[in-house]
Each structure stands twice: as structure tokens, then as C-alpha cells.
Amino acid sequence: MSEQGHVLVVDDDETVRDVVRRYLELAGHKVTLAGDGEHALALVAESEPDLLVLDLMLPGIDGLEVCRRIRQHSAVPIVMLTALGEEENRITGLQLGADDYVTKPFSPRELALRVGSVLRRARTVPASPSRQVVTDDDLTLEVGARKAILGSTELSLTTREFDLLLFLMTNAGTAFSRVELLAKVWGWDFGDQSTVTVHVRRLREKIEADPAKPARIATVWGVGYRYDRA
């Protein structure tokens, strides 16, 4: 399946926008540019792109607020641009539903590769058993449609959250470290392990009756996480 798509690049630095645009266009993407959060939200409302490259430090409506507003109605993949030392903002962005991040100063080529990787994963059904429906009590994943349903309510999951939940459910009873989850779920051989922690926290908020006392996604101390069926 094609890794190319329509990418909205949001950054208040014209030079950064131009460099990123050129590299993404060389990779075959259609690129639209925005210099601030308000313009970005208007463009998304007008015609939702396949992916956003979103700088967190924007004038007016900052990147975190843009991410928050978009996640209220859309699961479009978001790759954040964060400055070195902005770990707290990066974690907040992941908590709000961003799919990946690149730290400034960054390699435009690496960013283009990340964009292609996120698009590919957003469009590809993760490896799973032949079943197209995975269930656990009142929680159902429709794999082909990439839908998660709890009781009678369809959950709003990002691509990365869905992939993680599907992997854990189809490997119920097995504990995985954060490093293993980064590699097995998202294909990362590097990355911040807090990414996994943040996504587990978000999943618990959406599927657990009491996120503070999770019954489904258990923490295995000294190891990582394990999915326990009801």
C-alpha cells in the first residue's frame, strides 16, 4: 500500500516549512503549509489531510492545543516537532494522541522517513490471527475496519493506540517489556520508552472501568505490561 499522502506541515518558521516541504515532495507527498495553529485548524476542517507534521511552539494557538482540538473529532496521524529539552511537552503531546515525534534540530530526511512510516502503519492492518474480530468480554476489535467497541460505544483510538491494544489482546497472558513493544508493535529499534507508558495510560483511560486499578492491561513490575482477559 502506498506510503504517499497529503501532509499538512504546521510551523511558524518559513525556512523550516520550505525545507520540510521539499523533502516531503521529493518522497512523493502532496504538501500543504500553515504558519500558525488557527490556519492549521481551518485547513483540517476544510479538507482533512492524511497526516500532520505539527510544531508544538506556535504563535497564538500552540501545537498542543491544535492536537487537543483535532483529537476531539479525528484520528488523523500527527507527527510532532519538539525542541531539545521539551520532554514535558512531548509527553503531553503523546498523551493528547500524537503518533510520533521528531526532536529539533532534526534531519529532514529522517522526518520524511518517519512520515512514510506513520502513514504506512495507519493504512496497514497489523499482523494478527486469521480472525478479523478480536474480543474480550464486552471489548471488541474489528481488525479490518480498525474499530474498537466497548459495550455499545465505539472508542476513539489513535492508530498507535489501536495497534498496541490489538497486539496485547492477541498475545494475552504474555508480558512484554517497553523495548519489545516499541519494536514489535511499531517497528522502532530506537525511541523513548515513555511513549509506550503514555499510550498504555491512554488505553487504560478508555477501556478500564477504573484506570487506577486496571483489570485488563496489567503492569508487570520489572518487565512491562501484560493483557489479562476477563
TORDREN-83770 format. One record per residue (C-alpha): residue in one letter; x, y, z; residue number from 1. Coordinates in steps of 0.1 Angstrom, whole numbers, plus 5000, padded with zeros to 4 digits. Layout:
# TORDREN-83770
+------+------+------+------+------+
! resn !    u !    v !    w ! resi !
+------+------+------+------+------+
!    A !    X !    Y !    Z !  NUM !
...
+------+------+------+------+------+
//
This chain:
# TORDREN-83770
+------+------+------+------+------+
! resn !    u !    v !    w ! resi !
+------+------+------+------+------+
!    M ! 5000 ! 5000 ! 5000 !    1 !
!    S ! 5013 ! 5035 ! 4991 !    2 !
!    E ! 5031 ! 5054 ! 5018 !    3 !
!    Q ! 5025 ! 5087 ! 5000 !    4 !
!    G ! 4997 ! 5111 ! 5010 !    5 !
!    H ! 4986 ! 5146 ! 5017 !    6 !
!    V ! 5007 ! 5161 ! 5045 !    7 !
!    L ! 4999 ! 5193 ! 5063 !    8 !
!    V ! 5031 ! 5209 ! 5077 !    9 !
!    V ! 5025 ! 5234 ! 5105 !   10 !
!    D ! 5055 ! 5255 ! 5116 !   11 !
!    D ! 5059 ! 5293 ! 5122 !   12 !
!    D ! 5094 ! 5292 ! 5107 !   13 !
!    E ! 5092 ! 5298 ! 5070 !   14 !
!    T ! 5126 ! 5282 ! 5064 !   15 !
!    V ! 5117 ! 5250 ! 5082 !   16 !
!    R ! 5084 ! 5248 ! 5063 !   17 !
!    D ! 5101 ! 5252 ! 5030 !   18 !
!    V ! 5128 ! 5226 ! 5038 !   19 !
!    V ! 5103 ! 5201 ! 5051 !   20 !
!    R ! 5080 ! 5207 ! 5021 !   21 !
!    R ! 5108 ! 5200 ! 4996 !   22 !
!    Y ! 5119 ! 5167 ! 5013 !   23 !
!    L ! 5083 ! 5155 ! 5015 !   24 !
!    E ! 5075 ! 5164 ! 4979 !   25 !
!    L ! 5107 ! 5145 ! 4969 !   26 !
!    A ! 5092 ! 5115 ! 4987 !   27 !
!    G ! 5060 ! 5119 ! 4966 !   28 !
!    H ! 5037 ! 5136 ! 4991 !   29 !
!    K ! 5013 ! 5164 ! 4984 !   30 !
!    V ! 5021 ! 5191 ! 5009 !   31 !
!    T ! 5001 ! 5220 ! 5023 !   32 !
!    L ! 5017 ! 5246 ! 5046 !   33 !
!    A ! 5004 ! 5265 ! 5076 !   34 !
!    G ! 5023 ! 5291 ! 5098 !   35 !
!    D ! 5001 ! 5291 ! 5128 !   36 !
!    G ! 4976 ! 5269 ! 5148 !   37 !
!    E ! 4945 ! 5288 ! 5137 !   38 !
!    H ! 4953 ! 5284 ! 5100 !   39 !
!    A ! 4961 ! 5247 ! 5106 !   40 !
!    L ! 4927 ! 5240 ! 5122 !   41 !
!    A ! 4909 ! 5258 ! 5094 !   42 !
!    L ! 4927 ! 5237 ! 5068 !   43 !
!    V ! 4920 ! 5205 ! 5087 !   44 !
!    A ! 4883 ! 5214 ! 5089 !   45 !
!    E ! 4882 ! 5223 ! 5052 !   46 !
!    S ! 4899 ! 5191 ! 5039 !   47 !
!    E ! 4914 ! 5166 ! 5064 !   48 !
!    P ! 4950 ! 5156 ! 5053 !   49 !
!    D ! 4964 ! 5122 ! 5056 !   50 !
!    L ! 4990 ! 5133 ! 5082 !   51 !
!    L ! 5001 ! 5164 ! 5101 !   52 !
!    V ! 5036 ! 5175 ! 5109 !   53 !
!    L ! 5030 ! 5198 ! 5138 !   54 !
!    D ! 5054 ! 5221 ! 5156 !   55 !
!    L ! 5045 ! 5225 ! 5193 !   56 !
!    M ! 5058 ! 5260 ! 5196 !   57 !
!    L ! 5034 ! 5281 ! 5176 !   58 !
!    P ! 5021 ! 5317 ! 5180 !   59 !
!    G ! 4986 ! 5321 ! 5192 !   60 !
!    I ! 4971 ! 5286 ! 5194 !   61 !
!    D ! 5000 ! 5264 ! 5202 !   62 !
!    G ! 5007 ! 5229 ! 5189 !   63 !
!    L ! 4994 ! 5211 ! 5220 !   64 !
!    E ! 4960 ! 5229 ! 5217 !   65 !
!    V ! 4959 ! 5222 ! 5180 !   66 !
!    C ! 4965 ! 5185 ! 5188 !   67 !
!    R ! 4938 ! 5185 ! 5215 !   68 !
!    R ! 4912 ! 5201 ! 5193 !   69 !
!    I ! 4919 ! 5177 ! 5163 !   70 !
!    R ! 4917 ! 5147 ! 5186 !   71 !
!    Q ! 4882 ! 5157 ! 5196 !   72 !
!    H ! 4869 ! 5146 ! 5162 !   73 !
!    S ! 4897 ! 5130 ! 5142 !   74 !
!    A ! 4923 ! 5102 ! 5144 !   75 !
!    V ! 4945 ! 5117 ! 5116 !   76 !
!    P ! 4981 ! 5107 ! 5123 !   77 !
!    I ! 5002 ! 5135 ! 5139 !   78 !
!    V ! 5040 ! 5137 ! 5139 !   79 !
!    M ! 5051 ! 5164 ! 5164 !   80 !
!    L ! 5082 ! 5186 ! 5161 !   81 !
!    T ! 5096 ! 5194 ! 5195 !   82 !
!    A ! 5127 ! 5213 ! 5206 !   83 !
!    L ! 5155 ! 5196 ! 5225 !   84 !
!    G ! 5147 ! 5197 ! 5262 !   85 !
!    E ! 5109 ! 5199 ! 5258 !   86 !
!    E ! 5103 ! 5164 ! 5272 !   87 !
!    E ! 5073 ! 5175 ! 5293 !   88 !
!    N ! 5056 ! 5190 ! 5262 !   89 !
!    R ! 5065 ! 5159 ! 5241 !   90 !
!    I ! 5049 ! 5136 ! 5267 !   91 !
!    T ! 5018 ! 5159 ! 5269 !   92 !
!    G ! 5016 ! 5157 ! 5231 !   93 !
!    L ! 5017 ! 5119 ! 5232 !   94 !
!    Q ! 4991 ! 5119 ! 5259 !   95 !
!    L ! 4968 ! 5140 ! 5237 !   96 !
!    G ! 4971 ! 5115 ! 5209 !   97 !
!    A ! 5001 ! 5124 ! 5188 !   98 !
!    D ! 5015 ! 5093 ! 5169 !   99 !
!    D ! 5052 ! 5101 ! 5167 !  100 !
!    Y ! 5077 ! 5129 ! 5173 !  101 !
!    V ! 5110 ! 5143 ! 5159 !  102 !
!    T ! 5133 ! 5165 ! 5180 !  103 !
!    K ! 5147 ! 5197 ! 5167 !  104 !
!    P ! 5172 ! 5202 ! 5153 !  105 !
!    F ! 5163 ! 5173 ! 5130 !  106 !
!    S ! 5173 ! 5157 ! 5098 !  107 !
!    P ! 5147 ! 5165 ! 5071 !  108 !
!    R ! 5154 ! 5131 ! 5056 !  109 !
!    E ! 5147 ! 5114 ! 5089 !  110 !
!    L ! 5114 ! 5133 ! 5092 !  111 !
!    A ! 5104 ! 5122 ! 5057 !  112 !
!    L ! 5111 ! 5086 ! 5067 !  113 !
!    R ! 5091 ! 5089 ! 5099 !  114 !
!    V ! 5062 ! 5104 ! 5079 !  115 !
!    G ! 5062 ! 5075 ! 5055 !  116 !
!    S ! 5064 ! 5050 ! 5084 !  117 !
!    V ! 5035 ! 5065 ! 5102 !  118 !
!    L ! 5014 ! 5067 ! 5070 !  119 !
!    R ! 5022 ! 5031 ! 5062 !  120 !
!    R ! 5012 ! 5019 ! 5097 !  121 !
!    A ! 4980 ! 5040 ! 5096 !  122 !
!    R ! 4970 ! 5023 ! 5064 !  123 !
!    T ! 4981 ! 4987 ! 5072 !  124 !
!    V ! 4961 ! 4962 ! 5093 !  125 !
!    P ! 4986 ! 4949 ! 5119 !  126 !
!    A ! 4996 ! 4913 ! 5118 !  127 !
!    S ! 4970 ! 4892 ! 5136 !  128 !
!    P ! 4954 ! 4858 ! 5136 !  129 !
!    S ! 4931 ! 4850 ! 5108 !  130 !
!    R ! 4902 ! 4863 ! 5129 !  131 !
!    Q ! 4890 ! 4897 ! 5118 !  132 !
!    V ! 4873 ! 4902 ! 5151 !  133 !
!    V ! 4892 ! 4900 ! 5184 !  134 !
!    T ! 4870 ! 4900 ! 5215 !  135 !
!    D ! 4873 ! 4900 ! 5253 !  136 !
!    D ! 4841 ! 4901 ! 5272 !  137 !
!    D ! 4825 ! 4935 ! 5262 !  138 !
!    L ! 4855 ! 4947 ! 5243 !  139 !
!    T ! 4857 ! 4941 ! 5206 !  140 !
!    L ! 4882 ! 4950 ! 5179 !  141 !
!    E ! 4871 ! 4949 ! 5143 !  142 !
!    V ! 4905 ! 4945 ! 5127 !  143 !
!    G ! 4897 ! 4952 ! 5091 !  144 !
!    A ! 4877 ! 4983 ! 5099 !  145 !
!    R ! 4901 ! 4993 ! 5127 !  146 !
!    K ! 4872 ! 4998 ! 5151 !  147 !
!    A ! 4873 ! 4993 ! 5189 !  148 !
!    I ! 4839 ! 4989 ! 5206 !  149 !
!    L ! 4834 ! 4987 ! 5244 !  150 !
!    G ! 4799 ! 4976 ! 5252 !  151 !
!    S ! 4778 ! 4996 ! 5227 !  152 !
!    T ! 4802 ! 5025 ! 5224 !  153 !
!    E ! 4828 ! 5029 ! 5197 !  154 !
!    L ! 4861 ! 5041 ! 5212 !  155 !
!    S ! 4881 ! 5069 ! 5197 !  156 !
!    L ! 4916 ! 5054 ! 5194 !  157 !
!    T ! 4946 ! 5067 ! 5175 !  158 !
!    T ! 4964 ! 5045 ! 5151 !  159 !
!    R ! 4991 ! 5038 ! 5176 !  160 !
!    E ! 4966 ! 5031 ! 5204 !  161 !
!    F ! 4947 ! 5006 ! 5182 !  162 !
!    D ! 4979 ! 4988 ! 5172 !  163 !
!    L ! 4991 ! 4985 ! 5208 !  164 !
!    L ! 4957 ! 4972 ! 5220 !  165 !
!    L ! 4954 ! 4947 ! 5192 !  166 !
!    F ! 4989 ! 4934 ! 5198 !  167 !
!    L ! 4983 ! 4930 ! 5236 !  168 !
!    M ! 4949 ! 4913 ! 5231 !  169 !
!    T ! 4962 ! 4889 ! 5205 !  170 !
!    N ! 4991 ! 4880 ! 5229 !  171 !
!    A ! 4970 ! 4879 ! 5261 !  172 !
!    G ! 4988 ! 4864 ! 5291 !  173 !
!    T ! 5023 ! 4873 ! 5278 !  174 !
!    A ! 5043 ! 4901 ! 5294 !  175 !
!    F ! 5063 ! 4924 ! 5271 !  176 !
!    S ! 5089 ! 4950 ! 5280 !  177 !
!    R ! 5086 ! 4985 ! 5267 !  178 !
!    V ! 5115 ! 4979 ! 5244 !  179 !
!    E ! 5098 ! 4948 ! 5230 !  180 !
!    L ! 5065 ! 4968 ! 5225 !  181 !
!    L ! 5083 ! 4996 ! 5207 !  182 !
!    A ! 5099 ! 4970 ! 5183 !  183 !
!    K ! 5070 ! 4945 ! 5179 !  184 !
!    V ! 5041 ! 4970 ! 5176 !  185 !
!    W ! 5056 ! 5000 ! 5159 !  186 !
!    G ! 5089 ! 4986 ! 5144 !  187 !
!    W ! 5111 ! 5010 ! 5163 !  188 !
!    D ! 5146 ! 4999 ! 5171 !  189 !
!    F ! 5151 ! 5032 ! 5190 !  190 !
!    G ! 5129 ! 5056 ! 5207 !  191 !
!    D ! 5117 ! 5070 ! 5241 !  192 !
!    Q ! 5102 ! 5042 ! 5262 !  193 !
!    S ! 5079 ! 5067 ! 5278 !  194 !
!    T ! 5060 ! 5066 ! 5245 !  195 !
!    V ! 5047 ! 5031 ! 5255 !  196 !
!    T ! 5039 ! 5043 ! 5290 !  197 !
!    V ! 5019 ! 5072 ! 5277 !  198 !
!    H ! 4999 ! 5050 ! 5253 !  199 !
!    V ! 4992 ! 5024 ! 5279 !  200 !
!    R ! 4979 ! 5051 ! 5302 !  201 !
!    R ! 4956 ! 5065 ! 5275 !  202 !
!    L ! 4943 ! 5030 ! 5267 !  203 !
!    R ! 4935 ! 5023 ! 5303 !  204 !
!    E ! 4915 ! 5056 ! 5305 !  205 !
!    K ! 4894 ! 5043 ! 5276 !  206 !
!    I ! 4889 ! 5006 ! 5283 !  207 !
!    E ! 4893 ! 5001 ! 5320 !  208 !
!    A ! 4864 ! 5005 ! 5345 !  209 !
!    D ! 4889 ! 5020 ! 5369 !  210 !
!    P ! 4921 ! 5032 ! 5352 !  211 !
!    A ! 4938 ! 5035 ! 5386 !  212 !
!    K ! 4932 ! 4997 ! 5392 !  213 !
!    P ! 4935 ! 4982 ! 5357 !  214 !
!    A ! 4919 ! 4948 ! 5352 !  215 !
!    R ! 4929 ! 4944 ! 5315 !  216 !
!    I ! 4963 ! 4959 ! 5309 !  217 !
!    A ! 4984 ! 4949 ! 5339 !  218 !
!    T ! 5017 ! 4963 ! 5349 !  219 !
!    V ! 5043 ! 4935 ! 5354 !  220 !
!    W ! 5069 ! 4951 ! 5377 !  221 !
!    G ! 5104 ! 4949 ! 5364 !  222 !
!    V ! 5092 ! 4938 ! 5330 !  223 !
!    G ! 5065 ! 4959 ! 5314 !  224 !
!    Y ! 5028 ! 4951 ! 5305 !  225 !
!    R ! 5005 ! 4922 ! 5300 !  226 !
!    Y ! 4969 ! 4919 ! 5288 !  227 !
!    D ! 4947 ! 4898 ! 5311 !  228 !
!    R ! 4914 ! 4886 ! 5296 !  229 !
!    A ! 4882 ! 4889 ! 5317 !  230 !
+------+------+------+------+------+
//
